[in-house]
Amino acid sequence: MTAGAGGPRPGQRRRVSSRPEDRVRTAGPPAGATLPLRVFATEAGVDLAHWATRSAQNVRTWLDTHGAVLFRGFGVDLDRFGPVLRALAGDPTPYLERSSPRTALGDRVYTATDHPADQPIPLHHENSYQREFPQRLVFCCLRPAATGGATPLADARKVLGRIRADVRAGFAQRGVRYVRNYGTGLGMDWREAFQTEQRAQVERHCRERDIETEWGTGDRLRTSQVRPAVAVHPGTGEQVWFNHAVFFHTSSLPTEISAALRAQFPEADLPLNTYYGDGEPIPDEVLDHLRAAYAAEQAALDWQAGDVLLVDNLLAAHGRQPYTGDRLVAVAMTAPLSWDAARAGVIP
């Protein structure tokens, strides 16, 4: 074989393709799952932020189809994460009306959660209880767990398809009511949740977002808000199961914790709970049915250092499995969307 027939001549540099599509390869979701689509770097040193900027339409199509896209082999660390998340999903937004403790790692970049490592986090959609919520989430694995710590995912379109017609109709007619009690000594303080020391600022924030407020004795605050249970994706027009009805319900806590809370607090003072929009309790049978629908669509993602996961918050629910070790996963939230736009299917 001559030097020119099968490869570069001695001393000649190998030509690197300038086409974005030649620098990655895609693989379908793991067997039996519908998400995430997996995208691998085909050579060392591929700049994910630069590649994503040039391949924005491909990324959008993948995300609309699968709901979540995993980028692996690009060596993303915390310093590179900011440009990557902006290229994939736009500028990050602040985390308000908080429900999970987080540590700030940078400009509107946070730890995914500081929830105790030995407790699972059920599948949910980020901030679906708010009037405005992020449409996209970008995660980055800075340090994987020693054991466990996978991120479960579930396609919200398929979850909706598994829910009985009578259950869907009940929530469609009544919505979901979220009741939170701050200042009980358990859970999050209202100052941390709303990121302010001023009661007047909390009241203004809530008034503008249709959240009822009631100040109690001492430093207590009760909020109540009603949101829909089903959203219409503004890009694809598909209906999705999108709420915190199960996630915020007290029964979703570990059994011993739920029992202890109910023994300590009257129903109205539980740190967190959900109801139908008219205030009626959600039957245990309905909650179990919803949990089964999530479980049937769940696919677990095991992290590797440098992984980046792009999630459409309406199309895919996410959670976290218990773990050991010093796991560190960063997250940023982008593309704020209102419930008005989600119901109407119109991008604001």
C-alpha positions in Angstrom: 0.0 0.0 0.0 1.4 3.4 -0.9 1.4 6.3 1.6 -1.3 8.2 -0.2 -3.6 5.2 -0.6 -4.7 4.6 3.0 -3.8 7.6 5.2 -1.7 10.7 5.6 1.9 10.7 4.4 4.7 10.4 7.0 5.0 13.8 8.8 1.7 15.0 7.5 -1.0 16.2 10.0 -4.3 14.5 10.0 -7.0 16.7 8.7 -9.7 17.5 11.4 -13.2 17.9 10.1 -14.7 21.4 10.5 -18.3 20.1 10.2 -20.0 19.9 13.6 -21.8 16.7 12.7 -18.5 14.9 12.1 -17.2 15.7 15.6 -19.9 13.8 17.5 -21.9 10.6 17.2 -25.3 9.9 18.6 -26.8 6.8 20.1 -30.4 6.1 21.0 -31.5 5.8 24.6 -30.5 2.7 26.5 -32.4 -0.5 25.8 -36.0 -0.3 26.9 -36.0 3.5 27.5 -37.1 6.5 25.4 -34.7 9.0 26.9 -32.1 10.4 27.0 -30.6 10.6 23.5 -26.9 10.2 23.9 -24.3 12.4 22.1 -20.6 11.4 22.3 -17.5 13.4 21.3 -15.7 11.4 18.5 -12.3 13.1 19.2 -10.5 14.7 22.1 -10.8 18.5 22.7 -14.3 19.1 21.2 -15.5 22.4 22.7 -19.1 21.6 23.6 -20.2 25.3 23.8 -18.8 26.0 20.3 -20.3 22.8 18.9 -23.7 23.5 20.4 -23.8 27.0 19.0 -23.2 25.7 15.5 -25.6 22.8 16.0 -28.5 24.6 17.7 -31.2 23.2 15.3 -30.1 19.6 15.8 -30.1 20.0 19.5 -33.6 21.5 19.5 -34.9 18.7 17.3 -33.3 16.0 19.6 -34.8 17.7 22.7 -38.3 17.9 21.2 -38.2 14.3 20.2 -36.6 12.7 23.3 -37.1 15.3 26.1 -33.5 14.9 27.4 -30.1 14.8 25.7 -26.9 13.5 27.4 -23.5 14.9 26.2 -20.6 12.6 27.2 -16.9 12.8 26.5 -16.6 16.6 26.2 -14.8 17.0 29.6 -17.0 19.8 30.9 -16.0 21.1 34.3 -17.4 24.0 36.4 -15.3 26.6 34.5 -16.6 25.4 31.2 -20.2 24.8 32.3 -21.3 28.5 32.0 -20.6 28.8 28.3 -22.0 25.3 27.7 -25.3 25.9 29.4 -25.8 29.2 27.6 -25.0 27.7 24.2 -27.4 24.8 24.9 -30.3 26.6 26.6 -29.8 30.3 27.1 -29.1 32.5 30.1 -29.8 31.0 33.5 -32.5 32.4 35.8 -32.5 32.8 39.6 -34.0 30.1 41.8 -37.0 31.6 43.7 -39.9 30.1 45.6 -37.4 27.4 46.6 -38.4 24.0 47.8 -35.0 22.3 47.9 -31.8 23.4 49.7 -29.1 24.3 47.2 -25.6 25.8 47.3 -24.6 28.5 44.7 -21.7 27.4 42.6 -21.6 30.4 40.3 -23.8 33.0 38.6 -27.2 31.3 38.9 -25.6 27.9 38.9 -26.4 25.7 41.9 -25.9 22.3 43.3 -28.7 20.1 42.0 -29.8 19.6 45.6 -28.4 19.4 49.1 -31.1 16.9 50.1 -29.7 14.1 52.4 -27.8 11.5 50.3 -29.6 8.5 51.9 -33.0 9.7 50.8 -34.5 9.3 47.3 -36.0 12.3 45.4 -39.1 11.2 43.5 -39.6 12.1 39.9 -40.9 15.7 39.4 -40.7 18.7 37.1 -38.7 21.7 38.3 -40.9 24.4 39.8 -44.2 23.3 38.1 -46.0 24.7 41.2 -44.9 28.2 40.3 -46.7 30.6 37.9 -43.5 30.8 36.0 -41.1 27.9 35.6 -38.0 27.0 33.6 -38.5 25.2 30.3 -35.0 23.9 30.2 -32.6 22.5 32.8 -28.9 21.9 32.3 -27.0 19.5 34.6 -23.3 18.9 34.8 -21.7 16.0 36.7 -18.6 17.5 38.4 -18.1 14.4 40.6 -20.0 11.2 40.5 -21.1 9.3 43.5 -19.1 6.3 44.9 -22.2 4.2 44.7 -25.8 5.0 43.5 -26.7 8.6 42.8 -28.3 8.0 39.4 -30.8 10.5 38.0 -34.1 8.8 37.0 -35.9 10.3 34.0 -39.4 9.8 32.7 -41.1 11.1 29.5 -44.1 13.2 30.7 -46.0 12.5 27.5 -45.9 8.8 28.2 -46.6 9.3 31.9 -49.8 11.2 30.9 -50.8 8.3 28.5 -50.6 5.8 31.5 -53.0 7.9 33.7 -56.6 6.8 33.8 -59.1 9.0 32.1 -61.1 9.6 35.3 -57.9 10.7 37.2 -56.9 13.0 34.4 -60.4 14.5 34.3 -60.4 15.1 38.0 -57.2 17.1 37.9 -58.2 18.9 34.7 -61.4 20.1 36.4 -59.9 21.1 39.7 -56.1 21.5 39.3 -53.7 21.0 42.1 -53.5 23.1 45.3 -50.1 23.5 46.9 -50.0 24.4 50.6 -46.7 25.3 52.3 -46.0 26.3 55.9 -42.8 28.1 56.6 -41.3 28.8 60.1 -42.4 25.5 61.6 -38.9 24.5 62.5 -38.9 21.9 59.8 -38.3 22.5 56.1 -37.3 25.7 54.5 -37.6 29.2 56.1 -39.5 31.8 54.1 -36.4 34.0 53.9 -34.5 31.2 52.1 -37.4 30.2 49.9 -38.1 33.8 48.7 -34.5 35.1 49.0 -35.4 38.2 51.0 -35.6 39.4 54.6 -38.7 41.7 53.8 -42.2 40.4 54.5 -43.5 43.1 52.1 -41.4 41.8 49.3 -42.7 38.3 49.9 -46.3 39.6 49.9 -45.7 41.5 46.6 -44.1 38.5 45.0 -47.0 36.3 46.0 -49.7 38.8 45.0 -48.3 39.1 41.5 -48.3 35.3 41.1 -51.8 34.5 42.5 -50.4 33.0 45.7 -52.5 33.4 48.9 -50.5 34.3 52.0 -51.3 34.1 55.7 -48.9 35.2 58.4 -49.1 33.3 61.7 -47.7 33.7 65.1 -44.0 34.1 65.5 -42.3 33.8 62.2 -44.8 31.5 60.4 -46.1 32.0 56.9 -48.6 29.8 55.1 -49.0 30.0 51.3 -51.5 28.4 49.0 -51.7 28.3 45.2 -53.6 26.5 42.6 -52.0 25.4 39.3 -53.0 23.1 36.4 -51.9 19.5 36.3 -51.5 19.2 32.5 -49.5 21.6 30.3 -49.3 22.0 26.5 -45.7 22.1 25.3 -45.2 25.4 23.4 -43.0 23.9 20.8 -44.5 20.5 20.0 -48.1 21.2 21.0 -48.2 17.9 23.0 -50.0 17.5 26.3 -47.8 16.5 29.3 -48.4 15.6 32.9 -46.7 18.5 34.6 -47.2 19.1 38.3 -46.0 18.4 41.9 -49.2 16.6 43.0 -47.3 13.5 44.1 -43.9 15.0 44.8 -45.2 17.6 47.3 -47.7 15.2 49.0 -46.7 14.3 52.5 -47.2 10.6 51.7 -44.2 10.8 49.3 -41.8 11.2 52.2 -40.2 8.2 53.8 -42.9 6.4 55.9 -41.3 7.1 59.3 -40.9 10.8 58.4 -44.4 11.2 57.1 -45.9 9.5 60.2 -43.8 11.7 62.5 -45.0 14.9 60.8 -48.6 13.9 61.0 -48.2 13.1 64.7 -46.6 16.5 65.3 -48.7 18.8 63.2 -52.4 19.2 62.4 -53.2 18.8 58.7 -53.3 22.5 58.0 -49.8 23.0 59.5 -47.9 20.3 57.7 -44.7 21.9 56.2 -45.8 20.8 52.7 -48.9 19.1 51.2 -51.0 18.9 48.1 -54.8 18.7 47.4 -57.2 19.0 44.6 -57.6 22.7 43.6 -60.8 23.0 45.6 -59.0 21.8 48.8 -60.3 18.3 48.8 -57.8 15.5 49.7 -56.3 13.5 46.9 -57.2 9.8 47.6 -54.4 7.4 48.4 -55.5 5.2 45.5 -55.0 8.1 43.0 -51.6 8.9 44.4 -50.5 5.3 44.1 -51.8 5.2 40.5 -49.8 8.3 39.6 -46.7 6.8 41.2 -47.1 3.6 39.2 -47.4 5.7 36.0 -44.1 7.4 36.8 -42.4 4.1 37.7 -43.5 2.4 34.5 -41.7 5.1 32.4 -38.6 5.6 34.6 -35.1 5.2 33.1 -32.0 5.8 35.3 -29.0 7.8 34.2 -25.7 6.8 35.8 -23.3 9.8 35.8 -19.7 10.1 34.6 -17.5 13.1 35.4 -17.9 15.7 32.7 -21.4 14.6 31.6 -23.8 17.3 30.6 -27.6 16.6 30.6 -30.0 18.9 28.8 -33.6 18.4 29.9 -36.8 19.9 28.6 -38.6 20.5 31.9 -42.1 20.0 30.4 -41.2 16.8 28.4 -39.2 15.0 31.1 -39.5 14.5 34.8 -36.3 13.9 36.8 -35.3 12.7 40.3 -32.4 11.3 42.2 -31.5 7.9 43.7 -29.8 7.6 47.1 -26.0 7.5 47.0 -22.7 7.2 49.0 -19.6 9.3 48.5 -19.1 13.0 47.6 -21.4 13.3 44.6 -21.5 16.8 43.1 -23.9 17.7 40.2 -24.5 21.3 39.1 -27.7 22.6 37.6 -28.9 25.8 35.9 -32.5 26.7 34.9 -33.2 28.6 31.8 -36.0 29.7 29.4 -38.7 30.9 31.8 -42.2 30.0 30.7 -45.6 31.0 32.2 -48.5 28.7 32.9 -50.6 31.0 30.6 -48.3 30.2 27.7 -48.0 26.5 28.5 -51.8 26.2 28.6 -52.2 28.1 25.3 -49.3 26.5 23.6 -47.8 29.9 22.6 -44.2 30.9 23.2 -44.3 34.2 25.2 
